[in-house]
Amino acid sequence: MPKFWTFKGGVRLPEHKERTAGKKIRDLPPPDRVIIPLAQNAGSPPRPVVEKGQAVEEGEVIASPSGPVSSTLHASVSGKVTALDDFPVPYGPPAPAVEIETDPESSSRRRLAPLSDPSPEEIRSRALEAGVVGLGGAGFPIQVKLAPPEGTEIDCAIINAAECEPFLTVDYRMMLESGPKVIDGLKLIMKAVGAGEGIIAIEANKMDAFYKLQSLVHREKNIRVELLQVKYPQGGEKQLIAALLGREVPSGGLPSAVGCLVQNVATAAALSEAVREGEPLIERVVTVSGPALKSPGNFRVRIGTPFSYLVEAAGGLPEGELKIISGGPMMGVAQAGLEVPVVKGTSGILVVPAVHRERNLPCLHCGDCLRGCPMGLNPGDLATLVEKERWAEFEEHGGRDCIECGCCAYSCSSGRDLVQLIKLGKEALKKVKS
């Protein structure tokens, strides 16, 4: 009987994955135009190297890294650059982007030279050239992750296959349909950082994916597949490391501080494609789901594809008062409309009914938020400190350590905007400290 690893805290959520779990990944043709925001990675946005009116080929570099923590952007279609301007984006206010009008007659595609036996440095360089960033949402350039700080030894590389957010099934389908690429990506990560052990960690609601990957690594001496309890946020880096290895990442520290590196399934597959096939990161798989959608599914689309294009592919926008979310329901971002584009970190698009309930009633002091917090914080107290603008106490009580998972707000019987207040507190603390 396998052991089901887990961490302290967290919550059990309705999964809603059955809507798309059985839907194979469907390739959508390019839209008439794409809007490719420059800021798609943590750190510095890349600098555009194209001009309005310029013809570009699919896979051509359109923006180059602007610093040590930056990435490369490529044209996701062949066509003509029609604008370099501010456009709506799914992660905040309008931001600089490159608009390209698709040329439906063009079949050209630029690729990098495939690498069969790359050195660690070549793996890092290829990740940078191909624009591979973390596809779980944070968008951290992985060439930086693959070069841990000097004096740091990475002994374990972990593939986060938990996919613990409700509705989302991107990683699940990729494990079933592209398992060898996921494993190859893990091997490349291990080689790049010198890790002697690799773990693929899967929640127990994905047993077919568990057995599929187990069968693919059964001859590997230093790679194993482990099962996790079905609990949110099982896929958090710190929670994964604590569950699998019993190591605690220090406050303010990175997984490398305890000898670990964590990447998600889609990122590992993208690294494999970049190295072995020379494919730049110009497309990704997105789950489009929601209770009222007629044809929810998992779609492979070009970076820059408007949300509206995907929603139409899923049956069109239903009637009624709706909420559009980029990402999952717990950590996703509500959208003002469907004209925002898919970016590298877009794992899902949810169309759900707008639900109204009384919010921010007086705290009952029930302790549910405290019991649910995977970081062992007291979200109720932290939120109160934010409301009173007591920033020093907010920091002293661990406000910076909040991973913004939303367990507290989900658990709160009074409907307090706990995670939202803590997010505001973290931003205010940055300004106070600057």
Buried (B, 14 or more C-beta within 10 A) or exposed (E): EEEBBBBEBBBEBEBBBEBBBEBEBBEBEBBEBBBBBBBBBBBBBBEBBBEEEBBBBBBBBBBEBBEEBBBBBBBBBBBBBBBBEEBBBBBEEEBBBBBBEBBEEBEEBBEBEBBEEBEBEBBBBBBBBBBBBBBBBEBBBBBBBBBBEEEBEBBBBBBBBBBBBBBBBBBBBBBBBBBEBBBBBBBBBBBBBEBEBBBBBBBBBBEEBBEBBBEBBEEEEBBBBBBBBBBBBBBBBBBBBBBBBEBEBEEEEBBBBBBBBBBBBBBBBBBBBBBBEBBBBBBBBBBBBBEBBEEBBBBBBBBBBBBBBBBBBBBEBBEEEBBBBBBBBBBBBEBEEBEBBBBBBBBBBBBBEEEEEEEBEEBEEEEBBBBBBBBEBBBBBBBBBBEEEBBEEBBEBBBBBBBBBBBBBBBBEBEBBBBBBBBBBBEBBEEEEE
